[in-house]
Amino acid sequence: MNSYLKELTYSLFLGCLITLTIISFTIVVKGGTHLLWETMPSWLGHPTIWPLIIGMGGGLVVGLLQKFVGPYPKNIKETMQLTKQASFYQGQIWRNLLNAIVILIFGAGVGPEAALVAIGVGMSGWLSDRLKYSETDSDYWANTSMSTALALVFTNPFFGLSEQVVHDPHHHRPLRRFSIYFATLAVAWELFSWLSHLVGTPFFHLRFHALTYPANWVLTALIAFILAEIFSLSYHGLIKPLARLNQLDAPVRLALLGGLILGLSGMWSSYLLFSGEDSLPDLLTEFSSLSAGFLLLLGSLKMVLAIFYNAVGWRGGDIFPNIFGSICFGLGIASLLHLAPVIVATIFCAVTLTNIMKKPLIVCGLLLLVFPLSLFPLIVLGSSMTAAVTWGVDKAKDW
């Protein structure tokens, strides 16, 4: 009991530390973004080529950081692999923090979740090294900090819980482990709610209007599922060719290429700037006035650019861009085929994220608070069917 109370105390401290880091990180990013993308262009009369100017300038800065600081921020998979090493956090936290802030401020279409998980897990490693008496291990603290950070970034405790259930490799003493996790999340959530006014709006808070299922909703969902699977297959075909760019030993030139693409794409549509969580509500308001071709191209580019940016040094998370891109593409399909847009967009998002993340429980936990509850059965259906198709294909390959 004594060791449990000590671990519980440290978990509360960890929750507060992660929350304060996320709030501080967001304040800096929002302030820098406002300066670069609103204040400075207003001084110059809002020049049309401003995205290109920022992109090329940012490309130089990002390239120098990638060359001299290193390939940061690490993605979530890389971060969790690093936890297997002793004192993995040393020299990692400030590198993830610095590079992520610069990349996000300059408008890359990547999300903050990779950096914030890396920073949170690094803090847990630092904490775990000081729990010499602890009966838990570094893996558990890493999973707890990752789940807490994701719950706050997506303002969704169910996402954090689903991550914890899937990634905690231990199944003994579940009550003790989950009580510590819930305590960490509870104190982090309460502190985050209290301080969230400092960052304006939450990271990710999106709501479609409530849906009344049309008579042909089953057929609509089936068509959307088939097309979403085809879309996901095409998307996965582009990942490896684009990812090969990061094998080139030319960080500055690659980052400048990324800045050039950022500038040109940003001049074509501001929707392609940043990760998409702030612009998605605007898209849901305006999509009915946009052409199907524009929506299809926009959704595809949003997701492909997230791969491209990571390959050329503009590193970050891909969950936000994939949510934006899959919903946008689904809206384009609905417009093209005259189907119910909310149903198609929901299925596309659930199927695409499940194919990318490979964890239907995590996808359902993430999307539970993104879409209205009336659509949650569609999310479960789309994610489960995708997992079943993947399982069937894998089994067929083994025969």
N, C-alpha and C positions, 0 to 999 in steps of 0.2 A: 504493500500500500504506500509505503514511504517513497519508493522509486516512482510509483505511478503519479503521486502528487508532484514530484519534481518534474517529471516529463510533462505533466499537464501545465505546470507553471511556465516551463520553457516553450510549450506550444502556444500559449497565449502571447508570450513575448514575440514569438515568430510571426504570429498573425498580425500583431500591431506593426512589426517591422516591415512586412510585405505590403501592408496597406499604405503606410506612410511613404514607402518607396514608389508605389504605383501613383499615388496622388501627386507627389513631387515630380515624378517623371512626366505626368500628363500636363501639369502646369507649365513646365519648361517647353514641352513640345508644342502645346497650344500657343504659348507666347511667341516662340520662334516662328511658327507657321503664320501667325497673324502679322508679324513683322515682315517676313519675306513675301507673303502672297497678298497682303492687303495694304499695309502701311507704305512700304517702299514703292510698289507700282503706282499708288495714288500720287506720290510725289512727282512721278514722271508722266502722269496723264494716262495711266493704264495702257502701256504699249502692247500691241497684239503679240509681239514676239517675246513677251516677258517669260512665258514658260520655257522657251528655248534658252534665254539668258540664264535663268535659274538652273535649268538642266545642265548646261555646260559648266557653269561655275560649280554646281554641286558635284558634277562628275569628277572634276579635278580634286575637290576636297575629299570625296569618298574614295577615289583612287589612292590618294596619299595615305589616308587612314588604313585602307586595306593593305597597303604595302608596308607601312611602318608600325601600325598597331596590330594588324592581323585580320584574319577572316572572321570578323564578328559583325553582328551578333550571331551566336550559334542558334541553329534551329532546335526545336524541342527534342527531336531524336538524338541529335549530337550531344545536347546537354545531358540527357539521361544516360548516354553511353559514357560520358566523362565522369559520372558519379562513381564508376567502378574504380577510379584511380584515387590514390591517397592524396588528400589535400588538393583535390581538383579545383577548388574555388580560388586558389591563390593566383592573383593576376587576372582573373576572369571577369570579376564583377564590373570593374571600371571600364574595361574594354568593351563589354557588351553594352554598357550604359552609354558611353561616348559615341560609338558608331551608330547605335540605334537612334539616338536623338538627332544626329546629323542627317541620317538617311530619311527619317520621317519628316523632318522639317523641310527638306528639299523636295518633298512631294512624291516620293516613290510609291508605287501601287502595291505596298506590302503592309502587313499589320504589325502592331506592337507586341503581340502575344509571345512571339519567340524570345524577344529580348527580356520581357518581364518574367517569363518562366525561368530563363537562364539566370537572371539576377536573383529571383526568389530561391531557386534551388542552390545557388552559390551561397546565399545566406544560411540556408539549412545545413549546408556542409560545414560552414564555419561554426554553427551552433552545435552540430553533432560531434565535432571534434572536441568540444568542451563538455560533452556529456559522457565522460569516461565511465561513469557509473551506470549509464543507461542500459536497460535491457532491450531496447529497440535498436535498430541499425540505421545506417545512412540511407539505405534504399527507402525505408519507410518515411524518413524525414523529407527525402527528395520528392517522393510521391505526394506527401501532404502539402508541401510548399507549391508544387506544380498545380495540384488541384485547387488550392486556395487562390493562387494567382489567376488561373483561368476563370474561376467563379467570379472574381472581381472584374477582370477585363471584360467579360461578356455579361456582367451584371446578372448572372444566372447561377444560383447555387446548385441547380440540378446538373449543370454541365460539370461543375467541380466534383459532385458526388459520383457521377457516372465515370469520370476519369479515375477517381480513387478506387472504385469497385473493380474496374478493368485492369488497372496497372499495379495495384498492390499485390505483390507476388506471394504474400503470406496469407494463410487462412486460419492459423491458430490464434487464439485469443481475440476473436473478431470484435467482441464487445469493448475490450480495452482499447484496441486500435481505433475503432470508429468513434469512441467517445472522445479520444484525443483529437481526431480529425474534426469532429463536429465542434469541439470547443475552439479549435484554431479558426475554423470558418466563421463561427458565430461572433467571436470578438473582432475578426477582420471585417466581417460584413457590417457590424454595428458601427465600427469606427469609420468605415468607408461611407456608410449612409450619412453619418454626422458631418463628414468632411467633403462630401460630393459636391456641395454648393461651390466649392473653390474651383472646380473644373467645369462648371456649367452643366452640360448634359452628360448622362452616363456614356460609357464607351459605346455600348450597342443596345439600343432600345428601339425595336421595330415592331410595328403592328399593322398587318393587313386589316381591312374591315372584316367583320364577322361574315361568315359565308352561309347561305342557304343552299344546300346541295341541289343542283338541277336534276332533272329526271334521267339525263344521260351521263351522270357523273362517273359511273363504272367504266363506260366506254371511253370517256375523256381521260380518266386516270390510266387506263390500259395503253392508250395511244401515247400519252405522255411518258409512261414508263419505258416503252419500247424506244422512243426517240431519245430519251435521256440516257439509256444504255448505249445507244449508238454514239451520242455526243461524248459520253465519258470515254468510250473506246478511242475515239479520235483524239481526245485531249491527252490520254495516256500515251498515244503514239508520238506526241510532240515532246514529252518530258525528257527522254534520254538524249535526243539530238540537241536540244537547247542546253541541257545540263552539261554537255561536253565542253561548253565554252569555259567553264570554270577550271578546266584542266590546263588552259593556256597560262603561261607564266608572264602575264602582262597586266597587272592589276590596274594601273593608271589608265592604260588605253581601253581596257574593257569597261572601266567605270565611265570614261568619257563617252564610249559608245552607248552605254546605258543612259547617260545624261542627254545625249542627242535624241534617242528614241523617246525619252520622257518628255523632252521639250516639244518634239514634233507631234506626238500623240496628244499631249496636253493642249496644243493649239487646235487640234482637230475637235477634241471634246474634253471639257473639264472633268467629266465623269471618270476619265482614265487616270486622273491624278489622285494621289493618296489611296488609302486602302479600301474605301467604299462605305464604311459604316455611317459616315455623316451624309453622304450623297444618296444613299439608297432610299430614304424617305422622300427625297425630291423626285427620284425616278418613279416611285410608286404613284406620285401625284401627276406626273407628266407623261407616263408611258402611252396613254391612250392617244396622245397627239403626236407620237413618234412613229415612224414607219417600221414595219416588221424587219426590213433589211437592216436598218440602223440598229435596232435592238439586238438582232442576231450577231452583227459584227461587233457591237459594243461588248456584249457578254463574252464572246469568244476572246476578244483582245484583253479584256480585264483579267481573265484567268491565265492566258498565255504570257502576258507581260509579267505576272507574278513569278512565273518560272524563269523568264528571261532576266529579270532584275536580280534574282538570287544567283543566277549563273555568272553575272558580270560584276558582282560585288555589292550591289545595292540590296543587301540581305535583310530578310525580315520574315514575318509569318505569312502564311497563305490562306488562312481560314477566312478572314474578312473578304479578300478579293474573290475567293471561290464562292462564298455566299452571294455576293453581289453579282458575279458573272453568271452563276447558274440560274438565279432568279431572273436576271435580265434576258438571258437566252430563252428561258421558259416563257416569258412574256412575249418575246418575238415569235415563238412557235404558236402561241395562242392567238396572236394577232394574224399570223399567216393562215392558220387553219380555222379561224373563227371558233375557237374553243374557249371554255371558261378560264380566264387568265389566272385566277387565284389557284385553282386546282392544278393547272399545268405548272405554274411557277413553284408550287409547293412540292409536287412530285419531282420536278427537275432538281430542286435544291436537295431534297432528301437522297435521291439516287446518286447524284454527283458527289456529294460529301461522303456517302457511304463507300463509294468506289475509291475515293481518295484516302479516306481515313481508315477504312477496313474494320471499323468498329461500330456496328449499328446501335448499340446501347449508348455510346458516346454521342452519336449523331442525334438520336432522339432526345437525349438530355440537353444538348445544345439548342435544338430547335423548339423545345417545349415552350419557351418564353419568347421566341421570335415570332411565331405564328399564333393566331388565336386558337384556343383549345378546341374549337369546332373542327380545326384542320389536323389536330394531332393524330386521329386515326389514319389519315392519309400519309402522314410522316412515318408512322409505325409500319404501315403497309408497304410504302415505297422502299424504306430502308430494309425491311425484312425480306422482301422479294429480291432486292439487290444482293443481299447476303446469301440468299438461297441460290441465285444464279451463279455467283462467284464460287460457292461451295461445289455446285454441280460441275462447273467448268474445271475446277481443280481436280475433282475426282475423275473426270473423263480423261484428263492428261495422264493420270496415274495408271490407267488401264493399258 
